[in-house]
């Protein structure tokens, strides 16, 4: 049983890595579409510049390296026929606005946003530079696009269904622990996607007879205190 469990965990980890890679590759397609020309057709006087806006520190985020790898496979070599400008908020969301404005001033050809807060900051910074986001939440509710069918504007990308699954997660918890009555929910009020998940959890919680205990966590150093609060 123990070996089976370990195999299952490894399998799930590999599936998650594979899914993340597929999402990044799809986002790469969005970036290339925004650039509108292939690697072997680059005018020598015009090297495309991609601005990458992230929330987590670059050193701990695998996204930039995966993008560089996929670009290289398509013939784009950093510093030769493509330029990357990386900006990270280092988990300080209030810095995203400044960083987005900085990338716009650098006149990047396309903005790549690795999370919902970064996408919102990018959209607020420009209405003309193409923006591709990945790993975000409901883009319609957050005002990133007009609709899924007709996004409009200068923003496109890939979203998760985490908000849709909020009720199902609570339902599974209740099924697993029938006597469950209170659930501690860790969420970041500064993150629009996280705030949306918290909001959408209210109705299914009431329907399941669960009382939600809100624990706001706005930075990594607050997790330890949050877990103690939830005990």
N, C-alpha and C positions, 0 to 999 in steps of 0.2 A: 504493500500500500504506500509506503513511504517513497519507494523508487518511482511508483506510478505518479504520485503527487508531484515529485520533482520534475519528471518528464513533462507533465502537464504545464507546470510553471514555465519551463524552458520553451515549450511550444508556444505558449501565449506571448512570451517575450519576443520570440522570433516573428510571430504574426504581427505584433505591434510594430516592430522595426520595419517589416515589409510594408505595412500600411503607411507608416510615416514616410517611407521612401517614395511610395506611389503618390502621396499627397504632394511631396516636394517636387516630384517630376512633373505633376500636373501644373503646379504653380510655376515651374520653369517654362512650361509651354505658354502659360499666360504672359510671362515676362517677354519671351521671344516674340509672341504675337504683338505685344505692345511696342517692341522695338521695330517690328515690321520689315526686317531684312535678315537673311541668313549670314552665317559667319564668313563664308567664302565670297560674299558679295559686298563686303564692307568698303565704303569709300575710304581711301587712305587718310583723308583729311578729317574724317569723322569717326572717332572711336566711341562706341556707346558707353555711357556711364550709368551704372546701376546703384541706387541708394538703398541700403539695407537698414531698416529700422527695427531694432529688437528691444525686448524688455529685459531678458536675462543677460548676464555678462557674456560677451562673445566667447570667452574661454570655456564656458560651461554649456554653450549652445552648439549642438551639432549641425544646425541648419546651414550656417555659412559654408562650412567645409563640404557638406553634401551638395550644395549648389555649385561650388567651385568645381567639384569633381564631375558633375553632370555637364557643366558648361565646357570643361576641357574635353569631354567625350564628344562634344558637338563641334569642336574646333575653336572654341573661345579660350584664349590663354590670357590670364590676368596680367595686366601690364603690357601686353602686346597688341591685342585687338579688342580688349574690353577692360573697363576700369570699375572697381567696386569701391564704394564709400560706405564703411561700416559705422553705425552709431548705435550704442546700447545705453539704455537707461539704468543698467545695473540694478534692476528691481526697484528703482525709484520712479514711479509712474509720473510724478509731477515734472520730470525732466523731459518727457516725450515731446511736449509742445516745442520746447527750445531746439531739440535735436531735429525734429521734423522741419522746422523753419530753416535750420542750418543746411539740411540736405537740399531744400528747395533753392536756397541761395547759391548752392554749388551747381545748379542747373543740371541735375541728373535727368536722364532720359526716362527713367521709370523708377518708381518707389516700391520696394518690396517690404511688406509689413508682416512680422512673424506672429502677431497676436492681436486680439481685438483692440486693446488700448492704443497700440501702435497704429492700427488702421484708422482709428478715429482721429488721432493726432495728425496723421498724414493727410486725411481728407480736409481737416480744418486748415491745413497749411497751404493746400493748392487745389484749384478746381480744373487745372489744365494738364498737369503731369499725370500720366497713367499710373494707377496704384493697383498692385496685386497683393492680396492678403491671403494667408493660410493659417489654419488652426484657430479661427475665430468662431464666435457664436452667431446667432440670428442676425444677419446683416440688414434685414429689412427693419426689424424692431429697433435696431441701434442707429438707424438713419444712414447707413453706409450706401445702400442702394434703394431704388424706388420699389423694385419687386424682383423676385427670383427670375421670372420670365423675361423682364425688360429692366435690367439694372439701371440703365441710363448713366449719365455723368461720366466720371473718369475712374470709377472703382469697380474692380471685379476680383474674384478669388474663390476660395474654398472654405466652407463652413462645417462645423461639427453639429451633431444632433444632441449635444449634451442637455440642452434645455428641454427638448422633447422627452428625454429619458428620465427627467427628475422624478416624475410620479412613479415610473416603473421601478426606480431604485428604492423608493420608500415602500412600495408594494412588496418587493422582494425581501426587504428587511423585516416587514411585518409577517410575511410568510415564514421566514427563518426563525424569528423570535415572536411567537404569537402573543406573548404577554407584554410586548414592547409598548411603551406609552410615551417616552420622551426621546427625542433624537437631537443630538448636538450637531449643528451645521456650521462648518468653517467656511467663511466667504470673505472676499475682499471688496469693501464698498467702493473702492476707487476704480475697480475693474468693471466696466459696463456689462461684460458677459457674465461675470460672477454674480453681480447684483441682479441680473435678469434671472439667473438660476434660483437665487434666493426668493425672488418674487414669485416665480412660477411654482415653487414648492409649497406655497401656502394652501392652495385649494386641495391638492391631493392629500396633504397632511390632515386637513380637517375631515376629509371623506374617510380616511383610514383611522380616525380617532387618535392621531398622534399630535403631541405638543412639541413644536420645534424650539430649540434653544439656540439663539443666534450668538455666534462667536466670531467677531470680526478680526481678521488677520490681514494686515496690509504689508507685511514684510516677513522674510524668512526667519528673522530673529525673534518673532513673536509666536512661533509655533509651539515652543516648549511651554510658554505660559498658557496658551490656548488649550493644550491638552490637559494641563493641570486644572484649568477652569472647568473642563468637561468631565472630570472625574466625579 
